[in-house]
């Protein structure tokens, strides 16, 4: 293994172990748009890595690691864009939000597909004796699971029982007013916006 390849592998492991996505919640338990982006990043990277692996040849060559990195990178960037877009579209929607359901189900589909695909690959490994069958099964399962998760997310979103639309953030809870601060204590009063929430 060359020094560059070892560095890339170490970086990927450290990034994967330390930057695990977490859900950011606002006071009203609405998921943060950034959490949609993080979920999209990881799911997209997994799908892209699977697609990159399937783009390699029948025998893994020394230069084919570039296809894996390229696939994971493009998938991660695409996933961030789609995740942020779904998060923006979910603003103000009554729970459960469509984008959240889709991201969740695609993520679950990717995980389940990888596990089932690995099991199917193990069955082919018994027959042919090629270890690449495990990874090929995992990659195919990941892609099929992503598609199935997307379909289930759309179906679940279509039949979801949503409550009443949420009230606007400032309408019921707070108020803003234009005021002057420092009028009594200072010779230089300043305009300001004051509010209660």
C-alpha positions in Angstrom: 0.0 0.0 0.0 1.4 3.4 -0.9 1.8 6.2 1.5 -1.0 8.2 -0.2 -3.4 5.3 -0.1 -2.7 4.7 3.6 -3.3 8.4 4.3 -6.6 8.4 2.4 -7.8 5.2 4.3 -6.7 6.7 7.7 -8.5 10.0 6.9 -11.7 8.2 5.8 -11.6 6.1 9.0 -11.1 9.1 11.3 -13.7 11.1 9.5 -16.2 8.3 9.6 -15.6 7.6 13.3 -15.5 11.2 14.6 -18.0 13.0 12.4 -21.0 10.7 12.9 -24.2 12.6 12.2 -26.3 13.8 15.1 -29.7 15.4 15.0 -29.9 19.1 15.9 -33.2 20.0 17.4 -34.7 23.5 17.9 -36.9 24.2 20.9 -40.0 22.9 19.2 -38.3 19.5 18.3 -38.2 20.4 14.6 -35.1 18.9 12.9 -32.5 21.4 11.9 -31.9 21.9 8.2 -28.2 21.1 8.9 -29.2 17.7 10.2 -30.9 17.0 6.9 -27.6 17.9 5.1 -25.6 15.6 7.4 -28.0 12.7 6.9 -27.8 13.3 3.1 -24.0 13.5 3.3 -23.6 10.1 4.9 -26.3 8.4 2.9 -25.0 9.9 -0.4 -21.5 8.8 0.4 -22.6 5.2 1.0 -24.5 5.1 -2.2 -21.7 6.7 -4.1 -19.2 4.3 -2.7 -21.3 1.4 -3.7 -21.6 2.8 -7.3 -17.9 3.4 -7.4 -17.2 -0.2 -6.4 -19.5 -1.5 -9.1 -17.5 0.6 -11.6 -14.3 -1.3 -10.8 -13.2 -4.2 -13.0 -13.6 -7.9 -12.4 -10.2 -7.9 -10.7 -9.3 -5.0 -8.4 -6.4 -3.1 -9.8 -4.1 -0.8 -7.9 -5.4 2.4 -9.5 -9.1 1.6 -9.0 -9.2 3.2 -5.5 -9.8 6.5 -7.4 -13.2 5.2 -8.6 -14.1 4.5 -5.0 -13.0 7.9 -3.7 -14.7 9.7 -6.7 -18.0 7.8 -6.2 -18.0 8.5 -2.4 -17.2 12.2 -3.0 -19.8 12.8 -5.7 -22.4 10.9 -3.7 -21.6 12.8 -0.5 -21.9 16.2 -2.3 -25.1 15.2 -4.0 -26.5 13.9 -0.8 -25.7 17.2 1.0 -27.5 19.2 -1.7 -30.5 16.9 -1.7 -30.6 16.8 2.1 -30.5 20.6 2.4 -33.1 21.0 -0.3 -35.5 18.5 1.5 -34.8 20.4 4.8 -35.7 23.7 3.2 -38.9 22.2 1.7 -39.9 20.8 5.1 -39.9 24.3 6.8 -43.3 25.0 8.2 -44.7 21.6 7.3 -46.7 19.7 10.0 -45.0 16.6 11.3 -44.1 14.1 10.0 -42.1 16.1 7.4 -41.8 14.5 3.9 -38.1 15.2 3.5 -37.3 13.7 6.9 -39.3 10.5 6.1 -37.5 10.2 2.8 -34.0 10.7 4.2 -34.7 8.3 7.1 -36.1 5.5 4.9 -33.4 5.8 2.3 -30.8 5.6 5.1 -32.5 2.5 6.5 -32.8 1.0 3.0 -29.1 1.5 2.4 -28.1 -0.2 5.6 -30.5 -3.1 5.2 -29.6 -3.5 1.6 -25.9 -3.7 2.4 -26.5 -6.4 5.0 -28.8 -8.5 2.8 -26.5 -8.0 -0.2 -23.6 -9.2 1.8 -25.5 -12.3 2.8 -26.4 -13.0 -0.8 -22.8 -12.4 -1.8 -21.7 -14.9 0.9 -23.9 -17.5 -0.8 -22.1 -16.8 -4.1 -18.8 -16.9 -2.3 -19.5 -20.5 -1.2 -20.1 -21.5 -4.8 -17.3 -19.6 -6.6 -14.8 -19.0 -3.9 -14.2 -15.3 -4.9 -14.1 -12.9 -2.0 -15.2 -10.0 -4.3 -18.7 -11.5 -4.3 -19.2 -10.3 -0.7 -18.4 -6.7 -1.7 -20.3 -6.9 -5.0 -23.4 -8.2 -3.1 -23.1 -5.4 -0.5 -22.8 -2.7 -3.3 -25.8 -4.0 -5.2 -27.8 -4.4 -2.0 -26.9 -0.8 -1.1 -28.2 0.6 -4.4 -31.4 -1.6 -4.4 -32.0 -0.7 -0.7 -31.7 3.0 -1.5 -34.3 2.7 -4.2 -36.6 0.7 -2.0 -36.1 3.2 0.8 -37.0 6.1 -1.4 -40.2 4.3 -2.6 -41.2 3.5 1.0 -40.4 7.0 2.1 -42.6 8.5 -0.6 -45.4 6.1 0.2 -45.2 6.7 4.0 -45.2 10.4 3.4 -48.3 10.2 1.2 -50.3 8.3 3.8 -49.0 10.1 6.9 -51.5 11.6 9.2 -50.5 15.2 9.7 -51.9 17.4 12.4 -52.9 21.0 11.9 -50.4 23.3 10.2 -48.0 24.9 12.7 -48.5 28.5 13.6 -46.0 31.1 12.5 -43.1 31.4 14.8 -43.6 35.0 15.9 -47.4 35.1 15.7 -48.4 33.5 19.0 -45.2 33.5 21.0 -43.5 36.8 20.7 -43.5 40.4 19.5 -41.0 42.8 18.1 -41.0 46.6 18.5 -38.8 49.5 17.5 -37.5 51.3 20.6 -34.7 53.6 21.7 -32.1 52.4 24.2 -30.0 54.5 26.5 -32.4 57.4 26.4 -32.3 57.9 30.2 -28.8 56.8 31.0 -26.8 58.2 28.0 -26.4 61.3 26.0 -26.4 59.2 22.8 -29.7 57.3 22.5 -29.5 54.4 19.9 -32.4 52.9 17.9 -32.9 49.2 18.6 -35.3 46.3 18.0 -36.6 44.7 21.2 -38.6 41.6 21.4 -40.0 38.9 23.6 -40.2 35.3 22.7 
